[in-house]
Amino acid sequence: MIGVLVTFTQPDKFDRSTIAKIAGELRGPFEGMAGLRFKSFMLGEDGVQARNFYVWDDEVKARAFFTEELVAKVAGIYGVPPKIEYLDIVGFVDNSGT
């Protein structure tokens, strides 16, 4: 498994309702997406950073998803370019079935 942390940093604070609207409008394509185990839309406590966290089955699928075209598209949605970090998941706890 591989995690991908996508961070959008804005000099001014993101509006929580705007991030919630983005999450609501964009969640559909991710539901049932092959290779994607988990995705979250998050807003930092200070409101300056919006983050998306993905858990993928493998690195090839993760890296294939984040094309230049997709990065440009989400930069337009959030108003700033993202920083993308790939993270090796060495352990995972899933309590969703309990």
C-alpha positions, 0 to 999 in steps of 0.5 A: 500500500502507498499513501499520497498526501496532497496539500494545498497551502493558501496565504489566506484561510480556506473557507470550511464550507468551500472545502466541504462543497468541493468534497461533496462535488468530487467524491462521486468519481472516487467511490468504487475507483479501482485501486483506491482504498480510501480518500479523505478531504481535510482542512487544517486546524488553522485553515491555511492548508487543505489536504487530501489523503489517499490510500492506494493498493500500489504505487503504480496506480497512485502515480498513474492517477496524478497526471499533469492534467489532473494536478492542473485541474485541482490547482484550478479548483483549490486556487493554488497548486498542490504539493504531492507526497508519496508515503510508504504505508508500513502498517494500517489499522482499519476499524470500519467493519467494527 
